[in-house]
């Protein structure tokens, strides 16, 4: 079998149009050098002179024009232009699952202008500072959605049939071998050329797939070289549960001392059947690098202190967040409790985040930015609950609400995100201050269904604001799916869902502004206000900051 995916190598090979410093929000050039006007409606990009594709052909404005005119704006190849190429990035979809799945394109498409042989400009009819975010990291789209090798792809594009082959009939004869391998007998049949083109084209998510990347091996009848790329390594072979990548001889980057990058001439990715076999090979020193979950750090420390000399932690921002569903109305006691921000802060003081950090994240997490989460103080939690009127009125050991309603709520941890163990510790912490909760573990897809259908009072997952901004994957539905629905349909004659309070409307507005404003302004003004609203109201509880959920050895 073939290895068709290697997450770590995918990230190592990732090349975006531009790159952004996550701490300072400063945007740097990568494949192109960017600049923007003050209101984020106009962006200018400069190609790097001398850059070459991996087959040695120069990267030119022709590649940009081909991608824009013949790919993005070809109705057959791109039936709906990606939302991130539309004004505001379709800001109404920022808080929808549709956006994360590819988006709905209801904004005005961007305008494109060639300035000269090395410069092009794109513009929008409304502010869209988040465009630079999308050009850097959002969706891991890479450079391939804005820059494709025209010299390699033109022969497979129907619009260039006469230019490249002399006639449309000759073009169909040329693509016939590919069409037949794809299962189409007639290359001239409607839409077949699109399938052929897409089979030859290699997108960002296909970098580690031999069937996509080794085009000369898969389709030797039509090409003699593999698909040209700009990545540091290019695939050499893919078989026997192993893929081999070699240095791109035309890679354009050097390090700060002038040394040619990448440093490694060859990278081999091997697929191992199970985690136990992986651990055995790591301990034996047979693996140079692998990604593993945090809970194996202790094993490696004990079993292979000499072999695994160092490990590089991978940070996900906030890996353990406790969300409250403010639209949940099936339990009157929960509805009553959610009226009190101080109640939620009391729960924060009751949670031993240091224990979560040590027991689950190998001590690699940083204290929460939220004071009521960073300070474990069960006595203060009890005092706050008493003051609010949440007391044990019937003497059974569990607190009731001020109205005398019993508290017995369900927590739904995201099992795929490793939230079950933290949830178990939090349940014990809550019990210690007299709050009764139960853990409900569900299958991943049903977990999401419960949230979207407003059936889960509390959930646990990971989702940082800063990371959400950079990746534009805001999970506002976890605060209340009815609020989310109303916000998305607020301009309709009859909005759906439930109208949120003003502070939540402000929260949603700030989220939209993370797309409208330039990154520097988002970091300096928008995120601080957004984070301030969250923490002041304790809308959700963040157990740890900047904590590793996995690591590389």
HELIX and SHEET records of a PDB file:
HELIX    1   1 UNK A    7  UNK A   13  1                                   7    
HELIX    2   2 UNK A   61  UNK A   65  1                                   5    
HELIX    3   3 UNK A   66  UNK A   72  3                                   7    
HELIX    4   4 UNK A   83  UNK A   85  5                                   3    
HELIX    5   5 UNK A   87  UNK A   89  5                                   3    
HELIX    6   6 UNK A   91  UNK A   93  5                                   3    
HELIX    7   7 UNK A   97  UNK A  100  1                                   4    
HELIX    8   8 UNK A  131  UNK A  136  1                                   6    
HELIX    9   9 UNK A  138  UNK A  140  5                                   3    
HELIX   10  10 UNK A  143  UNK A  145  5                                   3    
HELIX   11  11 UNK A  150  UNK A  153  1                                   4    
HELIX   12  12 UNK A  154  UNK A  156  5                                   3    
HELIX   13  13 UNK A  158  UNK A  160  5                                   3    
HELIX   14  14 UNK A  161  UNK A  165  1                                   5    
HELIX   15  15 UNK A  168  UNK A  181  1                                  14    
HELIX   16  16 UNK A  192  UNK A  200  1                                   9    
HELIX   17  17 UNK A  204  UNK A  206  5                                   3    
HELIX   18  18 UNK A  210  UNK A  213  1                                   4    
HELIX   19  19 UNK A  215  UNK A  218  1                                   4    
HELIX   20  20 UNK A  275  UNK A  283  1                                   9    
HELIX   21  21 UNK A  294  UNK A  296  5                                   3    
HELIX   22  22 UNK A  297  UNK A  303  1                                   7    
HELIX   23  23 UNK A  332  UNK A  337  1                                   6    
HELIX   24  24 UNK A  341  UNK A  350  1                                  10    
HELIX   25  25 UNK A  353  UNK A  360  1                                   8    
HELIX   26  26 UNK A  371  UNK A  374  1                                   4    
HELIX   27  27 UNK A  378  UNK A  388  1                                  11    
HELIX   28  28 UNK A  415  UNK A  417  5                                   3    
HELIX   29  29 UNK A  419  UNK A  432  1                                  14    
HELIX   30  30 UNK A  444  UNK A  452  1                                   9    
HELIX   31  31 UNK A  465  UNK A  471  1                                   7    
HELIX   32  32 UNK A  476  UNK A  479  5                                   4    
HELIX   33  33 UNK A  481  UNK A  488  1                                   8    
HELIX   34  34 UNK A  502  UNK A  516  1                                  15    
HELIX   35  35 UNK A  519  UNK A  521  1                                   3    
HELIX   36  36 UNK A  522  UNK A  526  3                                   5    
HELIX   37  37 UNK A  527  UNK A  537  1                                  11    
SHEET    1   A 2 UNK A  18  UNK A  20  0                                        
SHEET    2   A 2 UNK A  27  UNK A  29 -1                                        
SHEET    1   B 4 UNK A  32  UNK A  36  0                                        
SHEET    2   B 4 UNK A  42  UNK A  47 -1                                        
SHEET    3   B 4 UNK A 119  UNK A 123 -1                                        
SHEET    4   B 4 UNK A 111  UNK A 116 -1                                        
SHEET    1   C 3 UNK A 233  UNK A 239  0                                        
SHEET    2   C 3 UNK A 242  UNK A 247 -1                                        
SHEET    3   C 3 UNK A 266  UNK A 270 -1                                        
SHEET    1   D 3 UNK A 291  UNK A 293  0                                        
SHEET    2   D 3 UNK A 548  UNK A 552 -1                                        
SHEET    3   D 3 UNK A 312  UNK A 315 -1                                        
SHEET    1   E 5 UNK A 437  UNK A 439  0                                        
SHEET    2   E 5 UNK A 409  UNK A 413  1                                        
SHEET    3   E 5 UNK A 458  UNK A 461  1                                        
SHEET    4   E 5 UNK A 321  UNK A 324 -1                                        
SHEET    5   E 5 UNK A 540  UNK A 542 -1                                        
SHEET    1   F 2 UNK A 366  UNK A 367  0                                        
SHEET    2   F 2 UNK A 544  UNK A 545 -1                                        
END                                                                             
